[in-house]
């Protein structure tokens, strides 16, 4: 935890990492609280029927039963287990069980299509999958592409050939001795968006939880405080939902609200926050923009957050002013990425906020703006944001990608791929990305995977994907498409290509705009000049 010091400089001076040699995420977020405060609420579920709470003793009992069930199915330490679930208690139970078993969790977004799931499950060589019946059916359709996957566990209803989640728990012992894992043992694979080709699996160790704690405590104004209760609309399949909210909150014995809207509704979000007593929230910028459209939320819903934090893109003075005027608080921005998250941020109570700034390095992390060789640059010079290893929040490697892992570093500096400057006082100021990842509605989307999906359609000869400005989402996905002979541009074909990507990849990744072109600008080595396409496409209107 951050020390009890006043002011940013004092926090940095007094902070020391205290990470034990033996460390297990499941024990840290569940077992120790089940022993100390067994009846304290761990998870809170919001439904039409009201609010239900699950205490730590029940969370441990169910996680232990699932760990025994997985072991009984033959899942062994170090093997990968896919978790294809929305925000729900079963998702938290699954994560804790996998960590306690010493296996490696692979969180998967429930809106992924068959191609996206097949790649991630196949690349990670997952041996078991815990998912909804619909998700399991999607994976069944591509079973030949996931040969290592031998066990399906269905949550929320029956699925052909799958074990029923509740039956497995009922048939298993509800006490389990956690694996004696080292802090550096693998615990989690989260797939990041790639700029070319398929995504990369960032492999994290058990220590990643400890590495995230200061990055949650700082922007949430010295979290936790008495009465805190956390919720985010971000899915737990992403690092922002899982390691910015769920696991750090449980590690501090702070109840987590488990609810994700099928489609974000700002008025319903305020209702949820009020009725479940949410005091802390991580809100992607797009969600904040939608919340701002609701008039008088405090008077109408009685919502009274203690902290709001956001990341993914700069909020701008308008949202910051709205937060102060509406709730009497500063929305603290933070920064990180899947490979090393929550490394820069703001905390209005400890650090003077400068609108538009990313903030300063979170205590415990060494962050600088560097050149291509990893040499720190002076204030005002534009370079790449980098974090120095060793760092407990930093990934171990890209799964099965040693060359990509090596390319991520310049000496001891991990290069984020984001361009920024620092000022004379040490604040970082975002400039842009020096790769092509698209930030849209809180999601980071790699153009390579969308291009690959479009290329699988028989009408498409070539495709290039870029992000173009969008007032609500920050950026929207735009595709430039070269058609095969015999196919002509049409509104019907545009809708068909959009459906193709939604179905086979993910709903949030489909191109909202498609422009048909006779050819693509290429470099001498055949690479797409996405910079030229971004400039060409920024002024167009969306087509879907």
FENWOJO-V646495 format. One record per backbone hydrogen bond with DSSP energy under -0.5 kcal/mol. CO is the residue of the C=O (numbers start at 1). NH is the residue of the N-H. If there is no record, write none. Layout:
co/nh
CO/NH
CO/NH
This chain:
co/nh
3/5
5/7
7/11
8/12
9/13
10/14
11/15
18/20
21/23
21/183
24/28
25/29
26/30
26/31
27/32
30/34
31/35
32/36
33/37
37/40
38/57
40/56
42/256
43/54
44/258
45/47
45/52
47/50
50/47
52/45
53/55
54/42
54/43
55/59
56/60
57/61
58/62
59/63
60/64
61/65
62/66
63/67
64/68
65/69
66/70
67/71
68/72
69/73
70/75
71/74
76/79
79/104
80/127
80/128
81/106
82/84
82/130
83/85
83/108
84/132
86/88
88/91
88/92
89/93
90/94
91/95
92/96
93/97
94/98
95/99
96/100
97/101
98/102
98/103
99/102
100/179
102/78
104/81
105/189
106/83
109/112
111/507
113/117
114/118
115/119
116/120
117/121
118/122
119/123
120/124
121/125
121/126
122/125
127/150
127/151
128/82
129/131
129/153
130/84
131/155
132/136
133/137
134/138
135/139
136/140
137/141
139/142
140/143
142/145
143/146
146/149
148/150
151/129
152/163
153/131
154/165
155/133
159/162
163/154
164/168
165/169
166/170
167/171
168/172
169/172
176/178
179/181
181/23
182/185
183/207
185/206
187/105
188/204
190/202
192/200
194/448
200/192
200/202
201/203
201/399
202/190
202/204
203/396
203/397
204/187
204/188
205/208
206/209
206/210
207/211
208/212
209/212
209/213
210/213
210/214
212/216
213/216
213/217
214/218
216/220
217/222
217/223
218/221
225/228
229/279
229/280
230/257
231/282
235/238
235/241
238/241
238/242
239/243
239/244
241/246
242/247
245/249
246/250
247/251
248/252
249/252
249/254
250/253
253/255
255/230
256/44
257/259
258/46
264/266
265/269
266/270
267/271
268/272
269/273
270/274
271/275
272/276
273/277
273/278
279/306
279/307
280/231
281/283
281/309
282/233
284/287
284/288
285/289
286/290
287/291
288/292
290/293
291/294
293/295
294/297
296/300
297/301
297/302
297/303
298/302
307/281
308/332
309/283
310/334
311/285
316/320
317/321
318/322
319/323
320/324
321/325
322/326
323/327
323/328
323/329
324/328
329/331
330/332
331/333
332/310
333/346
334/312
335/343
335/344
337/340
339/395
340/337
343/362
344/335
345/360
347/350
347/351
350/8
353/355
354/357
359/428
360/345
362/365
365/367
366/388
368/370
368/386
369/377
370/384
371/374
374/376
375/371
378/381
383/420
384/370
385/416
386/368
387/414
391/394
393/341
397/203
397/399
398/401
401/405
402/406
403/407
404/408
405/408
406/409
408/415
410/413
412/389
412/414
413/410
413/415
414/387
417/434
417/435
418/385
419/431
419/432
420/383
421/429
422/380
423/426
427/423
428/358
428/359
429/421
432/419
438/440
438/445
440/443
443/440
443/445
444/446
445/438
446/449
446/450
447/451
448/452
449/453
450/454
451/455
452/456
453/456
454/457
457/460
459/484
462/482
464/480
466/478
468/476
470/474
473/441
473/475
474/470
476/468
477/512
477/513
478/466
479/481
479/515
480/464
481/483
481/517
482/461
482/462
484/487
490/494
491/495
492/496
493/497
494/498
495/499
496/500
497/501
498/502
499/503
500/504
501/505
501/506
503/114
504/115
504/116
505/113
506/509
507/510
510/512
512/543
512/544
513/479
515/481
521/529
523/526
527/523
528/530
529/532
529/533
530/534
531/535
532/536
533/537
534/538
537/540
